């Protein structure tokens, strides 16, 4: 297979968008070889943005391994296609050359009755305590994406290099509402699997898991049910952090090369393609896939930038007015563009995702989520959490890319999510039934019983004031959306919602957690104020 390394030459942004991309193989879960993702790319919406060019694989980067991991194998393997070369413990692996991080995918075994009352009793499936290669995030997946896991999933882990085991932690079992819409190309690819929400556990090298099937009858009595077929425990190692500049907590304001000033107002802020003829230089270390993911933001920051700098209110408004012909002479309602950490900045491995970008026509509303990964992370670890979720979404769950359009950490840092351009109407997989013409924002953490930090709520307000403003949306307004089918609204039903809604508004779910949901009113008011309304 031929490879290509992008060299340091001057190219236009438009040319950068046509650089050949590496297409990741999303193959079938073991042992069903029939569910491989077809090679065709998702269709592009008319006028929504330029499609990527046919793929010529990019040259592999140096393999990234976690401390304590075995040397990278010469033959790429994948937990979805093979067991991989086992280590001394006989555990499967998917480490492949040039792909950062790794996933251990372990089949769950039938459990015998246990005297440990803190663990879920039989009948069930799980794994007894065992030593593994390092990992930081866990989740459980199964073969059929349409099958539900009725019951409980609990894990406990051992801190890497130590002897201390954690208490049993609950894993959120209902995760299908965070997914591509039914009937969409992404959902119908044949690669999607059922999955729990991922849980961040921090650097660990030992695990124990219990899956207990349980459901309730009409009278609320507990009844035994069958578990889905093909249950596997996914242990995700995010790999090392990228060697990039960092920004102060809550402000992504610097970019590589020392540029800290705002993007010139003469460069329009708009959801369309970058201006033709804008000169750019592709760094030598940037692969074709990374260049394409970066080029769609080239009107805001140089190719390969780790951070998109913030703009002032005046600069943002001027740029927006120039971009919208119908708004010439009128004051646009748009908030100042916040600093945004790019995919390059948090270390997204562009070889994992499907190569092309998918768009919708517009952005009518924003759905706010929590990631349900727990609150036991530091803001310095947030990029690792994102890389873990990204790998879990793509390699374990079979999605085309990271599901959310944006993410926000507890310190208020804003991150670019699904690839395709921060200012564009990128089709995500975040709110089942309502992914079309919307965007999804995941606040990292679990907020059912914990209050979200004020910095995170403020970041949601800043992001929506800018992004919704690009599409003329009032954060305090209402909008009518058409359901693609969910457990709350039938397919085709027209639903009136807040322009800033919580996930539970479109799906019967706890997400974004009761405590975060209660803060959405504050976010709407602040967002509208930032727009000048």
URVENZI-V756591 format. One line per field, one symbol per residue. ss: DSSP state (A for helix, B for strand, O for the rest). phi: phi as a letter, one per 40 degrees, with the letter a starting at -180 (. if undefined). A space follows every 50 residues. Layout:
ss=???
phi=???
//
This chain:
ss=OOOBOOOOOBBBAAAAAOOOOOOOOOOOOOOOAAAOOOOOOOOOOOOOOO OOOOOOOBOOOOOOOOOOOOOOOOOOOOOOOOOOOOOOOOOOOOOOOOOO OBBBBBBOBBOOOOOOOOOOOOOBBBBBBBBBBBBBBBBBBBOOOOOOOO BBBBBBBBBOOOOOBOOOBBBOOOOOOOOOOOOOOOAAAOOOOBBOOOBB BBBBBBBBBBBBBOBBOOOOOBBOOOOOOOOBBBBBBOOOOOOOOOOOOO OOOOOOOOOOOOOOOOOOOOOOOOOOOOBBBOOOOOOAAAAAAAAOOOOO OOOOOOBBOOOOAAAAAAAAAAAOAAAOOOOOOOOOOOOBBOAAAAOOOO OOOOOOOOBOOOOOBBBBBBOOOOOOOOAAAAAAAAAAAAAAAAAAOOOO OOOOOBBBOOOOOBBBOOOOOOOOOBOOOOOOOOOOOBBBBBBOOOOOOO OOOAAAAAAAAAAAAAAAAAOOOOOOOBBBBBOOOOOOOOOOOBBBBBOB BBAAAOOOOOOOOAAAAOOAAAAAAAAAAAOOO
phi=.cbbbcccbcbccccccbccbcccccccccbcccbccccccccccdgcic cccdcbdccccccbbcdgccdcccbcbaccbacgcccccgccabcbdgbc gabcbbccbcccdbcccccccccibiacdacbcdabababbacccccbcc ibbbbbbbcdgbbcbcccbcbcccbcccacccgcdccccgccbcacccbc bgdbaaaabbbbcaabcccgccbcbccccgcbcbbbbcgccccbcbbddg acbbbdggcbccddcccccaccccccgccabcdcccccccccccccbccb acdgccacccbcdccccccccccbdcccgbcccacccccbccdcccgccc ccccccbbbbcabcabbcbbcgcgbcbccccddccccccdcccccccgcc adcccabbcccgcbbcbdcihccbcccbbbbdgbccgbbbbbcchbbcbb cccdcccccccccccccccdbgbcdccbabbbcchacbbcdgccbcbccb bcdccbacacdcgdccdccccccccccccccgc
//
